[in-house]
Amino acid sequence: MRILLYRADGNTGPWIEDFARWLPEAEMVAWQEGADCGPCDYAITWGAPEPALKELAKVKAIFLGGAGADAILKHEDAIPRHVPIVRLGDAGMAIQMAEYVLHAVLRYFRRFDEYEAQARAGQWSPLPQHSREDFAIGVLGAGVLGSRVLDALKPFGFPLHAWSRSAKQIEGVRCHHGEEGLDALLRKARVLVCMLPLTPDTANLLNRTNLGKLPQGAYLINVARGAHVAEPDLLTLMKSGHIAGATLDVFRNEPLPVQHPFWQEPRITITPHISALTQRSESVQQIADKIRKLEKGETIADVVNREQGY
């Protein structure tokens, strides 16, 4: 068995070592532009450089090094429909995402962002507390990661809402779906958390119209993809005071350019796409297990639905 491995950063060594431990029967081949990789049975990729597409089209299955499929689906016309694209399941990312979102929610709820600004200015001024009952949290995306975030928020007693493409039932959460459901969630959410996959339907979903439906003084947390947010619209609504602030981990262009206006907006907290880092060991074990199942003719989880985009 031969497996083609591609990483944008070129750091394939540790991954090859882990695959030697968890899938010793496989020969790992690091993709290099211009090199003859020879025939491979499977591919593991983070994104898909165009010169590698002809190799990816020949394998039995393509495994992604993350939960999102948008980077490779940009090239889906070059990948035959019979080649399954398989994303990572949890692989240690859900708990990280829950930690990140919970921290951002509590920081805004307890007004720690404002206290940090006061401290820098040498001010001592207790602020009125937010009402927990009026502090509804809306989570866009109720898959594995979104459900884990909702579970982390439940003990704190906030009214919880979730929106998904199709109808769902989650204990302790008011679930919404469809266009009307999205409108209903937006009009209630004091904090909006975006955890959606990036598809043609969700790109620019957080635009002036939809963000404008949020209650006055709402807060945005985006841990999904930067292209979900219409950035000029977010800035406009923040300057008007309709949006109180935001914690953003993902951006249309990464690294975020130094001249980007987000850097000059003190109400925006910026982190460098670290809300859920890929855990190499867990990822390798998961991919190895799925490859063994495919070799036995068994079905596997997390195959990307190309029509849905995730």
Short mmCIF file of the C-alpha atoms (twelve columns), coordinates in Angstrom:
data_MODEL
# 
_entry.id   MODEL 
# 
loop_
_atom_site.group_PDB 
_atom_site.id 
_atom_site.type_symbol 
_atom_site.label_atom_id 
_atom_site.label_alt_id 
_atom_site.label_comp_id 
_atom_site.label_asym_id 
_atom_site.label_seq_id 
_atom_site.Cartn_x 
_atom_site.Cartn_y 
_atom_site.Cartn_z 
_atom_site.pdbx_PDB_model_num 
ATOM 1   C CA . MET A 1   0.000   0.000  0.000   1 
ATOM 2   C CA . ARG A 2   1.351   3.448  -0.958  1 
ATOM 3   C CA . ILE A 3   0.011   6.691  0.496   1 
ATOM 4   C CA . LEU A 4   0.689   10.122 -0.974  1 
ATOM 5   C CA . LEU A 5   1.202   12.786 1.695   1 
ATOM 6   C CA . TYR A 6   1.002   16.544 1.135   1 
ATOM 7   C CA . ARG A 7   1.396   19.358 3.627   1 
ATOM 8   C CA . ALA A 8   1.504   22.999 2.616   1 
ATOM 9   C CA . ASP A 9   4.253   23.677 5.176   1 
ATOM 10  C CA . GLY A 10  6.357   20.779 3.907   1 
ATOM 11  C CA . ASN A 11  6.670   19.337 7.422   1 
ATOM 12  C CA . THR A 12  5.881   15.742 6.510   1 
ATOM 13  C CA . GLY A 13  8.545   14.040 8.658   1 
ATOM 14  C CA . PRO A 14  6.598   13.743 11.948  1 
ATOM 15  C CA . TRP A 15  3.505   12.523 10.078  1 
ATOM 16  C CA . ILE A 16  5.491   9.859  8.245   1 
ATOM 17  C CA . GLU A 17  6.935   8.704  11.579  1 
ATOM 18  C CA . ASP A 18  3.463   8.432  13.130  1 
ATOM 19  C CA . PHE A 19  2.089   6.536  10.147  1 
ATOM 20  C CA . ALA A 20  5.008   4.109  10.440  1 
ATOM 21  C CA . ARG A 21  3.744   3.411  13.963  1 
ATOM 22  C CA . TRP A 22  0.022   3.186  13.277  1 
ATOM 23  C CA . LEU A 23  0.005   1.876  9.702   1 
ATOM 24  C CA . PRO A 24  3.375   0.101  9.263   1 
ATOM 25  C CA . GLU A 25  2.219   -1.795 6.186   1 
ATOM 26  C CA . ALA A 26  1.988   1.473  4.237   1 
ATOM 27  C CA . GLU A 27  4.752   3.203  2.293   1 
ATOM 28  C CA . MET A 28  4.435   6.962  2.755   1 
ATOM 29  C CA . VAL A 29  5.354   9.183  -0.218  1 
ATOM 30  C CA . ALA A 30  5.779   12.927 0.369   1 
ATOM 31  C CA . TRP A 31  4.469   14.834 -2.653  1 
ATOM 32  C CA . GLN A 32  6.916   17.218 -4.302  1 
ATOM 33  C CA . GLU A 33  6.174   19.266 -7.391  1 
ATOM 34  C CA . GLY A 34  7.907   17.865 -10.428 1 
ATOM 35  C CA . ALA A 35  8.828   14.574 -8.747  1 
ATOM 36  C CA . ASP A 36  7.491   11.239 -9.979  1 
ATOM 37  C CA . CYS A 37  5.521   9.910  -7.009  1 
ATOM 38  C CA . GLY A 38  4.451   6.757  -8.802  1 
ATOM 39  C CA . PRO A 39  1.036   5.127  -8.328  1 
ATOM 40  C CA . CYS A 40  -0.503  5.578  -4.874  1 
ATOM 41  C CA . ASP A 41  -3.521  3.945  -3.262  1 
ATOM 42  C CA . TYR A 42  -4.559  6.784  -0.966  1 
ATOM 43  C CA . ALA A 43  -3.766  10.458 -0.447  1 
ATOM 44  C CA . ILE A 44  -3.629  12.614 2.672   1 
ATOM 45  C CA . THR A 45  -3.687  16.303 1.944   1 
ATOM 46  C CA . TRP A 46  -4.062  19.722 3.542   1 
ATOM 47  C CA . GLY A 47  -5.508  21.712 0.681   1 
ATOM 48  C CA . ALA A 48  -4.665  20.708 -2.872  1 
ATOM 49  C CA . PRO A 49  -2.041  22.437 -5.007  1 
ATOM 50  C CA . GLU A 50  -3.072  22.336 -8.669  1 
ATOM 51  C CA . PRO A 51  0.014   20.366 -9.780  1 
ATOM 52  C CA . ALA A 52  -1.005  17.581 -7.378  1 
ATOM 53  C CA . LEU A 53  -4.565  17.232 -8.650  1 
ATOM 54  C CA . LYS A 54  -3.694  14.704 -11.341 1 
ATOM 55  C CA . GLU A 55  -2.213  12.442 -8.643  1 
ATOM 56  C CA . LEU A 56  -5.217  12.902 -6.347  1 
ATOM 57  C CA . ALA A 57  -7.527  11.862 -9.171  1 
ATOM 58  C CA . LYS A 58  -5.939  8.392  -9.318  1 
ATOM 59  C CA . VAL A 59  -6.281  7.233  -5.695  1 
ATOM 60  C CA . LYS A 60  -8.966  5.150  -3.984  1 
ATOM 61  C CA . ALA A 61  -9.760  7.870  -1.434  1 
ATOM 62  C CA . ILE A 62  -8.503  11.277 -0.305  1 
ATOM 63  C CA . PHE A 63  -8.187  11.988 3.413   1 
ATOM 64  C CA . LEU A 64  -8.173  15.570 4.667   1 
ATOM 65  C CA . GLY A 65  -6.053  16.814 7.537   1 
ATOM 66  C CA . GLY A 66  -8.908  18.809 9.030   1 
ATOM 67  C CA . ALA A 67  -12.667 18.975 9.540   1 
ATOM 68  C CA . GLY A 68  -13.295 21.446 6.705   1 
ATOM 69  C CA . ALA A 69  -13.508 20.406 3.057   1 
ATOM 70  C CA . ASP A 70  -13.766 23.805 1.367   1 
ATOM 71  C CA . ALA A 71  -10.086 23.993 0.355   1 
ATOM 72  C CA . ILE A 72  -10.204 20.821 -1.726  1 
ATOM 73  C CA . LEU A 73  -13.758 21.241 -3.001  1 
ATOM 74  C CA . LYS A 74  -12.569 24.289 -4.905  1 
ATOM 75  C CA . HIS A 75  -10.967 21.712 -7.211  1 
ATOM 76  C CA . GLU A 76  -13.687 19.069 -7.099  1 
ATOM 77  C CA . ASP A 77  -14.106 19.056 -10.900 1 
ATOM 78  C CA . ALA A 78  -10.576 17.642 -11.135 1 
ATOM 79  C CA . ILE A 79  -11.362 14.782 -8.740  1 
ATOM 80  C CA . PRO A 80  -13.564 11.977 -10.108 1 
ATOM 81  C CA . ARG A 81  -16.860 11.452 -8.298  1 
ATOM 82  C CA . HIS A 82  -15.977 7.866  -7.452  1 
ATOM 83  C CA . VAL A 83  -13.023 9.036  -5.311  1 
ATOM 84  C CA . PRO A 84  -14.383 9.676  -1.795  1 
ATOM 85  C CA . ILE A 85  -13.101 12.707 0.090   1 
ATOM 86  C CA . VAL A 86  -12.905 11.997 3.819   1 
ATOM 87  C CA . ARG A 87  -12.597 14.707 6.437   1 
ATOM 88  C CA . LEU A 88  -11.371 14.291 9.995   1 
ATOM 89  C CA . GLY A 89  -13.924 13.581 12.686  1 
ATOM 90  C CA . ASP A 90  -13.263 15.056 16.115  1 
ATOM 91  C CA . ALA A 91  -9.567  14.063 16.447  1 
ATOM 92  C CA . GLY A 92  -9.126  16.199 19.578  1 
ATOM 93  C CA . MET A 93  -10.511 19.391 18.018  1 
ATOM 94  C CA . ALA A 94  -13.936 19.538 19.682  1 
ATOM 95  C CA . ILE A 95  -12.681 20.141 23.212  1 
ATOM 96  C CA . GLN A 96  -10.322 22.863 21.980  1 
ATOM 97  C CA . MET A 97  -13.178 24.574 20.152  1 
ATOM 98  C CA . ALA A 98  -15.355 24.351 23.262  1 
ATOM 99  C CA . GLU A 99  -12.602 25.900 25.396  1 
ATOM 100 C CA . TYR A 100 -12.122 28.747 22.933  1 
ATOM 101 C CA . VAL A 101 -15.807 29.605 22.552  1 
ATOM 102 C CA . LEU A 102 -16.540 29.271 26.267  1 
ATOM 103 C CA . HIS A 103 -13.671 31.638 27.071  1 
ATOM 104 C CA . ALA A 104 -14.892 34.208 24.531  1 
ATOM 105 C CA . VAL A 105 -18.511 33.994 25.744  1 
ATOM 106 C CA . LEU A 106 -17.612 34.388 29.416  1 
ATOM 107 C CA . ARG A 107 -15.137 37.166 28.671  1 
ATOM 108 C CA . TYR A 108 -17.933 39.202 27.081  1 
ATOM 109 C CA . PHE A 109 -20.644 38.160 29.553  1 
ATOM 110 C CA . ARG A 110 -18.531 39.073 32.590  1 
ATOM 111 C CA . ARG A 111 -17.318 42.229 30.793  1 
ATOM 112 C CA . PHE A 112 -13.681 41.226 31.186  1 
ATOM 113 C CA . ASP A 113 -12.879 42.898 27.852  1 
ATOM 114 C CA . GLU A 114 -14.045 46.205 29.324  1 
ATOM 115 C CA . TYR A 115 -12.200 45.606 32.587  1 
ATOM 116 C CA . GLU A 116 -9.010  44.936 30.619  1 
ATOM 117 C CA . ALA A 117 -9.405  48.310 28.894  1 
ATOM 118 C CA . GLN A 118 -10.030 49.985 32.258  1 
ATOM 119 C CA . ALA A 119 -6.938  48.381 33.730  1 
ATOM 120 C CA . ARG A 120 -4.768  49.654 30.908  1 
ATOM 121 C CA . ALA A 121 -6.155  53.135 31.568  1 
ATOM 122 C CA . GLY A 122 -5.650  52.847 35.340  1 
ATOM 123 C CA . GLN A 123 -9.400  52.978 36.071  1 
ATOM 124 C CA . TRP A 124 -11.263 51.245 38.914  1 
ATOM 125 C CA . SER A 125 -14.971 51.157 38.049  1 
ATOM 126 C CA . PRO A 126 -17.256 48.146 38.662  1 
ATOM 127 C CA . LEU A 127 -19.751 47.695 35.810  1 
ATOM 128 C CA . PRO A 128 -23.385 46.493 35.953  1 
ATOM 129 C CA . GLN A 129 -23.703 42.765 35.323  1 
ATOM 130 C CA . HIS A 130 -25.429 41.368 32.240  1 
ATOM 131 C CA . SER A 131 -28.658 39.470 32.856  1 
ATOM 132 C CA . ARG A 132 -28.052 35.763 32.281  1 
ATOM 133 C CA . GLU A 133 -31.701 35.176 31.334  1 
ATOM 134 C CA . ASP A 134 -31.441 37.805 28.575  1 
ATOM 135 C CA . PHE A 135 -28.061 36.575 27.348  1 
ATOM 136 C CA . ALA A 136 -29.131 34.122 24.640  1 
ATOM 137 C CA . ILE A 137 -26.348 32.387 22.718  1 
ATOM 138 C CA . GLY A 138 -26.898 31.266 19.145  1 
ATOM 139 C CA . VAL A 139 -24.630 28.659 17.561  1 
ATOM 140 C CA . LEU A 140 -24.651 28.369 13.774  1 
ATOM 141 C CA . GLY A 141 -23.765 24.756 12.984  1 
ATOM 142 C CA . ALA A 142 -24.811 21.846 15.177  1 
ATOM 143 C CA . GLY A 143 -22.509 19.084 13.998  1 
ATOM 144 C CA . VAL A 144 -19.871 17.328 16.091  1 
ATOM 145 C CA . LEU A 145 -18.006 20.520 16.969  1 
ATOM 146 C CA . GLY A 146 -21.079 22.697 17.431  1 
ATOM 147 C CA . SER A 147 -22.734 20.111 19.675  1 
ATOM 148 C CA . ARG A 148 -19.613 19.937 21.841  1 
ATOM 149 C CA . VAL A 149 -19.637 23.714 22.241  1 
ATOM 150 C CA . LEU A 150 -23.306 23.670 23.220  1 
ATOM 151 C CA . ASP A 151 -22.594 20.962 25.805  1 
ATOM 152 C CA . ALA A 152 -19.843 23.132 27.296  1 
ATOM 153 C CA . LEU A 153 -22.208 26.106 27.577  1 
ATOM 154 C CA . LYS A 154 -25.119 24.235 29.186  1 
ATOM 155 C CA . PRO A 155 -23.907 24.348 32.824  1 
ATOM 156 C CA . PHE A 156 -23.833 28.154 32.789  1 
ATOM 157 C CA . GLY A 157 -27.578 28.565 32.355  1 
ATOM 158 C CA . PHE A 158 -27.653 30.715 29.234  1 
ATOM 159 C CA . PRO A 159 -30.620 30.352 26.860  1 
ATOM 160 C CA . LEU A 160 -29.118 28.270 24.045  1 
ATOM 161 C CA . HIS A 161 -30.139 28.239 20.394  1 
ATOM 162 C CA . ALA A 162 -28.690 26.306 17.462  1 
ATOM 163 C CA . TRP A 163 -29.220 26.517 13.721  1 
ATOM 164 C CA . SER A 164 -28.502 23.763 11.222  1 
ATOM 165 C CA . ARG A 165 -29.273 22.953 7.611   1 
ATOM 166 C CA . SER A 166 -31.812 20.299 8.564   1 
ATOM 167 C CA . ALA A 167 -33.996 19.880 11.646  1 
ATOM 168 C CA . LYS A 168 -32.312 18.565 14.786  1 
ATOM 169 C CA . GLN A 169 -33.203 17.931 18.404  1 
ATOM 170 C CA . ILE A 170 -30.641 18.677 21.122  1 
ATOM 171 C CA . GLU A 171 -31.566 18.428 24.774  1 
ATOM 172 C CA . GLY A 172 -31.538 21.798 26.500  1 
ATOM 173 C CA . VAL A 173 -31.184 23.696 23.213  1 
ATOM 174 C CA . ARG A 174 -33.836 25.384 21.087  1 
ATOM 175 C CA . CYS A 175 -33.074 24.181 17.574  1 
ATOM 176 C CA . HIS A 176 -33.815 26.082 14.363  1 
ATOM 177 C CA . HIS A 177 -33.382 25.238 10.695  1 
ATOM 178 C CA . GLY A 178 -34.113 26.758 7.327   1 
ATOM 179 C CA . GLU A 179 -34.387 30.415 6.380   1 
ATOM 180 C CA . GLU A 180 -37.109 31.207 8.910   1 
ATOM 181 C CA . GLY A 181 -35.181 29.427 11.626  1 
ATOM 182 C CA . LEU A 182 -32.062 31.452 10.869  1 
ATOM 183 C CA . ASP A 183 -34.028 34.678 11.124  1 
ATOM 184 C CA . ALA A 184 -35.521 33.609 14.458  1 
ATOM 185 C CA . LEU A 185 -32.130 32.692 15.929  1 
ATOM 186 C CA . LEU A 186 -30.461 35.907 14.785  1 
ATOM 187 C CA . ARG A 187 -33.130 38.072 16.386  1 
ATOM 188 C CA . LYS A 188 -32.565 36.398 19.762  1 
ATOM 189 C CA . ALA A 189 -28.786 35.856 19.929  1 
ATOM 190 C CA . ARG A 190 -26.915 38.223 22.221  1 
ATOM 191 C CA . VAL A 191 -23.823 36.214 21.282  1 
ATOM 192 C CA . LEU A 192 -23.576 34.626 17.832  1 
ATOM 193 C CA . VAL A 193 -21.093 31.778 17.340  1 
ATOM 194 C CA . CYS A 194 -20.311 30.753 13.753  1 
ATOM 195 C CA . MET A 195 -19.250 27.108 13.368  1 
ATOM 196 C CA . LEU A 196 -20.634 26.427 9.899   1 
ATOM 197 C CA . PRO A 197 -18.851 24.653 7.056   1 
ATOM 198 C CA . LEU A 198 -17.985 27.018 4.220   1 
ATOM 199 C CA . THR A 199 -20.185 26.357 1.193   1 
ATOM 200 C CA . PRO A 200 -21.611 28.578 -1.571  1 
ATOM 201 C CA . ASP A 201 -24.745 28.910 0.587   1 
ATOM 202 C CA . THR A 202 -22.891 30.039 3.725   1 
ATOM 203 C CA . ALA A 203 -20.277 32.355 2.171   1 
ATOM 204 C CA . ASN A 204 -20.978 35.954 3.271   1 
ATOM 205 C CA . LEU A 205 -23.876 34.708 5.413   1 
ATOM 206 C CA . LEU A 206 -22.841 37.145 8.137   1 
ATOM 207 C CA . ASN A 207 -23.476 40.250 6.105   1 
ATOM 208 C CA . ARG A 208 -25.044 43.588 6.995   1 
ATOM 209 C CA . THR A 209 -28.589 42.269 6.636   1 
ATOM 210 C CA . ASN A 210 -28.132 39.216 8.861   1 
ATOM 211 C CA . LEU A 211 -25.816 40.819 11.400  1 
ATOM 212 C CA . GLY A 212 -28.259 43.707 11.567  1 
ATOM 213 C CA . LYS A 213 -30.949 41.323 12.815  1 
ATOM 214 C CA . LEU A 214 -28.957 40.646 15.996  1 
ATOM 215 C CA . PRO A 215 -30.059 42.535 19.112  1 
ATOM 216 C CA . GLN A 216 -28.405 45.869 19.816  1 
ATOM 217 C CA . GLY A 217 -25.048 45.282 21.496  1 
ATOM 218 C CA . ALA A 218 -24.627 41.708 20.231  1 
ATOM 219 C CA . TYR A 219 -21.261 39.982 20.075  1 
ATOM 220 C CA . LEU A 220 -19.826 37.796 17.270  1 
ATOM 221 C CA . ILE A 221 -17.502 34.804 17.640  1 
ATOM 222 C CA . ASN A 222 -16.211 33.238 14.408  1 
ATOM 223 C CA . VAL A 223 -14.241 29.979 14.566  1 
ATOM 224 C CA . ALA A 224 -15.368 28.597 11.196  1 
ATOM 225 C CA . ARG A 225 -14.045 30.355 8.062   1 
ATOM 226 C CA . GLY A 226 -13.265 33.990 7.380   1 
ATOM 227 C CA . ALA A 227 -15.387 34.008 4.213   1 
ATOM 228 C CA . HIS A 228 -18.542 33.635 6.310   1 
ATOM 229 C CA . VAL A 229 -18.180 37.275 7.389   1 
ATOM 230 C CA . ALA A 230 -18.636 40.283 5.136   1 
ATOM 231 C CA . GLU A 231 -15.826 42.195 6.815   1 
ATOM 232 C CA . PRO A 232 -16.771 45.779 5.795   1 
ATOM 233 C CA . ASP A 233 -20.327 45.137 7.002   1 
ATOM 234 C CA . LEU A 234 -19.096 43.958 10.389  1 
ATOM 235 C CA . LEU A 235 -16.965 47.080 10.793  1 
ATOM 236 C CA . THR A 236 -19.862 49.338 9.784   1 
ATOM 237 C CA . LEU A 237 -22.160 47.756 12.365  1 
ATOM 238 C CA . MET A 238 -19.493 48.004 15.048  1 
ATOM 239 C CA . LYS A 239 -18.911 51.673 14.328  1 
ATOM 240 C CA . SER A 240 -22.655 52.313 14.604  1 
ATOM 241 C CA . GLY A 241 -22.712 50.514 17.965  1 
ATOM 242 C CA . HIS A 242 -25.081 47.773 16.843  1 
ATOM 243 C CA . ILE A 243 -22.365 45.126 17.248  1 
ATOM 244 C CA . ALA A 244 -20.514 45.563 20.535  1 
ATOM 245 C CA . GLY A 245 -17.459 43.489 19.645  1 
ATOM 246 C CA . ALA A 246 -16.127 40.302 18.144  1 
ATOM 247 C CA . THR A 247 -13.655 37.497 18.728  1 
ATOM 248 C CA . LEU A 248 -12.330 36.298 15.380  1 
ATOM 249 C CA . ASP A 249 -10.035 33.326 14.822  1 
ATOM 250 C CA . VAL A 250 -10.407 33.037 11.033  1 
ATOM 251 C CA . PHE A 251 -10.086 35.519 8.188   1 
ATOM 252 C CA . ARG A 252 -10.426 35.737 4.419   1 
ATOM 253 C CA . ASN A 253 -6.697  36.276 4.067   1 
ATOM 254 C CA . GLU A 254 -4.361  34.534 6.485   1 
ATOM 255 C CA . PRO A 255 -2.104  35.691 7.989   1 
ATOM 256 C CA . LEU A 256 -4.266  38.770 8.465   1 
ATOM 257 C CA . PRO A 257 -2.501  41.585 6.545   1 
ATOM 258 C CA . VAL A 258 -0.859  44.188 8.769   1 
ATOM 259 C CA . GLN A 259 -2.834  46.968 7.074   1 
ATOM 260 C CA . HIS A 260 -6.204  45.295 7.695   1 
ATOM 261 C CA . PRO A 261 -8.612  47.588 9.606   1 
ATOM 262 C CA . PHE A 262 -9.441  44.833 12.088  1 
ATOM 263 C CA . TRP A 263 -6.063  45.458 13.731  1 
ATOM 264 C CA . GLN A 264 -7.098  49.059 14.491  1 
ATOM 265 C CA . GLU A 265 -10.470 48.129 16.042  1 
ATOM 266 C CA . PRO A 266 -9.940  47.604 19.801  1 
ATOM 267 C CA . ARG A 267 -13.299 45.833 20.164  1 
ATOM 268 C CA . ILE A 268 -12.130 42.995 17.919  1 
ATOM 269 C CA . THR A 269 -10.071 40.249 19.556  1 
ATOM 270 C CA . ILE A 270 -7.862  38.518 16.975  1 
ATOM 271 C CA . THR A 271 -6.277  35.081 17.260  1 
ATOM 272 C CA . PRO A 272 -4.222  33.376 14.506  1 
ATOM 273 C CA . HIS A 273 -6.500  30.438 13.543  1 
ATOM 274 C CA . ILE A 274 -5.749  28.470 16.713  1 
ATOM 275 C CA . SER A 275 -9.219  27.720 18.095  1 
ATOM 276 C CA . ALA A 276 -8.807  24.011 17.244  1 
ATOM 277 C CA . LEU A 277 -5.368  22.821 16.209  1 
ATOM 278 C CA . THR A 278 -4.978  19.470 14.472  1 
ATOM 279 C CA . GLN A 279 -3.728  16.821 16.882  1 
ATOM 280 C CA . ARG A 280 -1.305  14.752 14.809  1 
ATOM 281 C CA . SER A 281 -1.388  11.492 16.756  1 
ATOM 282 C CA . GLU A 282 -5.195  11.376 16.986  1 
ATOM 283 C CA . SER A 283 -5.497  12.294 13.296  1 
ATOM 284 C CA . VAL A 284 -3.054  9.621  12.150  1 
ATOM 285 C CA . GLN A 285 -4.811  6.938  14.203  1 
ATOM 286 C CA . GLN A 286 -8.188  7.946  12.809  1 
ATOM 287 C CA . ILE A 287 -7.001  7.952  9.190   1 
ATOM 288 C CA . ALA A 288 -5.152  4.650  9.620   1 
ATOM 289 C CA . ASP A 289 -8.288  3.028  11.033  1 
ATOM 290 C CA . LYS A 290 -10.402 4.287  8.136   1 
ATOM 291 C CA . ILE A 291 -7.889  3.056  5.546   1 
ATOM 292 C CA . ARG A 292 -7.928  -0.409 7.096   1 
ATOM 293 C CA . LYS A 293 -11.725 -0.432 6.964   1 
ATOM 294 C CA . LEU A 294 -11.718 0.568  3.306   1 
ATOM 295 C CA . GLU A 295 -9.223  -2.179 2.541   1 
ATOM 296 C CA . LYS A 296 -11.677 -4.652 4.094   1 
ATOM 297 C CA . GLY A 297 -14.563 -3.248 2.072   1 
ATOM 298 C CA . GLU A 298 -16.226 -1.685 5.110   1 
ATOM 299 C CA . THR A 299 -17.985 1.678  5.211   1 
ATOM 300 C CA . ILE A 300 -16.415 4.631  7.022   1 
ATOM 301 C CA . ALA A 301 -17.681 7.837  8.629   1 
ATOM 302 C CA . ASP A 302 -17.006 11.453 7.657   1 
ATOM 303 C CA . VAL A 303 -17.182 11.051 3.880   1 
ATOM 304 C CA . VAL A 304 -17.808 14.498 2.395   1 
ATOM 305 C CA . ASN A 305 -21.142 15.046 0.682   1 
ATOM 306 C CA . ARG A 306 -20.124 17.042 -2.369  1 
ATOM 307 C CA . GLU A 307 -23.620 18.457 -2.889  1 
ATOM 308 C CA . GLN A 308 -23.766 19.791 0.664   1 
ATOM 309 C CA . GLY A 309 -20.101 20.814 0.734   1 
ATOM 310 C CA . TYR A 310 -19.196 19.052 3.994   1 
# 
